[in-house]
Amino acid sequence: MSLEENFLNILLDAIKTDRLVLPTLPEVALRIREAVEDPDVSAHKLADVIASDAALSARLIKVANSPLLRGRVVIDNLQMCITRLGITFVRNLATGLAMEQMFQATSEFVDTRMRRSWEHSIEVASISHVLAKHYAGLKPDQATLAGLTHEIGILPILTIAEGNPALLEDEDALDRIITQLHPQIGTAILTAWEFPAELCNVPTDYLNFGREHNGPADYADAVCVANLQSYADTDHPLASINWADVPAFAKLGLPTDVEIHEVDGIAEDIEEARTLLS
């Protein structure tokens, strides 16, 4: 049995027997969620929780003042920020931004791979945000969170791989393992984090390019299209997918011959969203 097959079997067995150690949300994200779940939460109370993380506080205020929201009054404190964005928006955005600290490792190779995944997640989240805003009738903050978490299943795989130096030397084998397993691990993580069902299915559904479903577009559709758009004009294998064969485009009401980065106004929104998330 090859090293790749052995590692794959170990992971599959850990998944089947619920022994796979899943990452936990950063503490600040958990505190924010707990505060938001309090029916009596106020902007003042939530601001006190977020204020414990100065960097996160600054980034949320920056978002509230961004051209994406186009507010007329300059926001200079967290309470005003929460009032403008709304408690649910702040929870989703803060959760997504806090996750960045999870995409780090001790070895240089794994750290590089994790950061590459996070950068791609930012790109997909930025496009998902704009698709939700301009096309899909979905909530932009929820779409952003869906984009930021669509590859979350990569984390446990890379963490375990970090303890198997021989596997790290065969990047192609590692890529095949990630491709095969990260979707179901991602859904397991989001389920363990008690994310809404409409987000939990994203890791397993966004790569199903022939996916058909009843009803309007959902967040898996948005991430599916955003992911494909992110690889347009590259040498990535997904750049060869024929968009005309992907039902998600029709669900979103987006023509399959439109490269969203080239649409005036929308391209600027994507860049602004990317800047805010970076």
N, C-alpha and C positions, 0 to 999 in steps of 0.2 A: 504494500500500500504506500502510495506517495505521501510526502509531507502535506501536500495540499488536500488530498483525500482524508488523511487522518485529522487534520485541523477542521475540515468541513464536518466530519462526523462528530467530533467533539462538540462543535457549536450546535449542530442539529440536535444532539442528545441533550445538551444543556437547555435548549429551547423547549423540547418536548417534555422534559421533566421539571420545568420551571426552576432550574438551577442557574440560569444565566443571570449574572449580577447586572441589573439595569441601573443606569445613572439616575440620580435624583436631581430635582430642580434646585437651582441655587437658592440659598436661604432667603435672600431678599425677595425673590419671586414668590416663595412660599408665604412669606409674611404679607406680601401685597395681596395674594389670593385670599388668605385668611381674613384680612381686613375687608376686602370687597364682599366676601360672603356674609358679613355681618349686615343684617337688614337695616341697622341704624347707622351705617357708616356715613360719614360726611366728608366733604372735600378736605376739611381741616384735619380729621383723623387720618385719612389716607395720606395726606401730605406729610404728616409726622412720621409715618412708616417709611415712605420713600426717602425722606430727608436723611435717613441713616446711611444712605449710599449717595455720596456727593456727586460722583461721576454720573450715576444714573439720573439723578435729579437734574443735572445740567443738560443732559441729552434730551430729556423729556421737555424741558423748557425750550430747547432749540427746535424740537419738532413742532411745538405749539406756535412758534413764531415763523415757521417755514412757509414759503410760497405755496406748498401743497395744501395748507389749511386756509391760507389767504385771510387771516383775521385782520381787522383794522386797528385793533388796540395791541400795543406791544405787551407781551407777557413777561413779567419779571419775578414771579414767585410760583411755587408749586400749586397753591390753592387756585390761583387764576388759571394755571395750566390745566388742572383737573376739571375746572368748570368749563373751559373751552373744549377740551377733548372728550370729556365724559368719563365716568368711572370705568366702564367696560373697556373703552378704547385704551385708557391708561394701563389697565391690568394686562391686556393683550400685548401692548407695545413694551411695557416694562418686562414682561416675561420673556419676550423675544430678545430684547437687548441684553438682559441678564445672562442669557444662555451663552453668550460669546465666551465667557470664562471657562466653559466646559470644553471648548475646542482647543485644548492645550495638552501637551504631553511632555515627558521627560527626555525621550530620545529625539534627536533632530529629525530623523526620517518620519516618525509618526507625527511629530509636531507639525512638520511641513504638510503632511497629508490632511491633518485635521484642519489646519488653517486654510488649505485649499478648498476643503469641503465647506467651511464657514463662508469663505468669499463667494463661492458658487451659490450658497444658500441666500446670501445677501442679494445677489443678482436676481435670483428667482423670486425672492420676496418683493423686491422693488417692482419687477414686472407684474407680479400677482396683484400688488397694491393698485397699480395703474389699471390693470384689466378690470378689477372689481369696481374701481371708481368710474371708468369710462364706458365699460361694455356690459358687465355681467349682472349688475344689480345686487352684488354681494357686498358685505361689509369690508371696506379696505383694511381695517385693523386686523380682522380675522384672516383675511387673505394674506396679509403680511406675515402673521404668525404661522400660517400653513406653509408658506414658502421657507421660513426660517427653520422649520422642523421637518421638512420633507426628507432630509437625509440624516436625521438624528440616529437612525439605526446603525450608521457607520461607526459611531463612538465605541460601543462595546467590542466590536470586531477589531478595531485598531488597538484598543486597550489590551485585549487578549493577545493580539499579534505582537505587541510590544515585548511580551515575555517569550516570544519564539523568534530569536534572531535569524534563524535559517529561512523562515518564511518571509521576513522583511527583505531578504536578498532576492526574492523572486516576486517582483512587483506585479507581473502579469497574473501570477497565481493568486495573489492577494486581491487583485481587481476582480477576478472571477468569483472569488468567495464573497466579496462585498456586493457585487451585482446580484448574486443569487440570494443572499440572506438579509441584506439591509432593509428591504421593504417590510418583511414580517417582524423583524426585530424593532423597527421604527414604530409600527402599529402597537406592538407590545409595550413599548416605552410610553407612548402617548396615552394608552389605556391605563397604565399604572399611574400616570400623572393625573388621571381623571380629567383629561381634556374632553371637550364635546365630541360626540360620535362623528360629527361632520368633519372634524379634523383628524380623528384617529384613523380614518380610512384613507387619508391622503397618501401616506407612504406606500401602501399596497396598491392604490388605484392610479397614481399619477403616471406610471409607466405602462399602463394598459391602454395602448393607443387606439384600440378598437372598441373601447368601453362605451356601451349604450346604457342609458337609464332614463326612467320616466321623470317628468318634472323639469324645472328650470336648471340652469347651470349650478354646479356646486363647487366647493373649494378644490376638489380633486381635478375638476376641469380646468380651473384657473391655473393651478400649479402645473398641470400637464402641458398646457399651452405655453406658460411662462418658461418652463424648462426647455421645450423645443425652441422657443424664440431665443433663448440664451445661447444656444449652440449654432444659430444661423451663421452661415459663412465661415464656419470653422472646419477642422478636419476630424471633429468628434464623430463617432459612429451614428449618433442620433441626428446629425445634420443631414443624413441621407433619408430620413423619414419623409414620406410624401404627406404634407399637411392636409391635402384634400381627402386623405383616407382616415383622418382623425376627427371623430364626431365632436370632440370637445370644442373645436373651433366654431362649429355651427351653434352649439349650446351657448357659447359666449356672444354670438353674433359678430364674430370677427372673420373677415374674409381670409381665405387661406393664401392669398397672394400678397398679404400685407405684412411687411417686416416692421414691427411696432417701434423699433428703435429709429425708424426713418420718418415717423409721422410727426409733423410739426405740432408742438404743444405737448403731445404725449411723450415724446423723447425727452423733453426737458423735465417732465414730471418723474420719469424713471431715474434720470440722473440725480434729481433732487432727493428722491427716496433713497437711492443708493448712498448718497453723501450722508444722509441722516443716520443710516443704519451702520455705516462704516466707522 
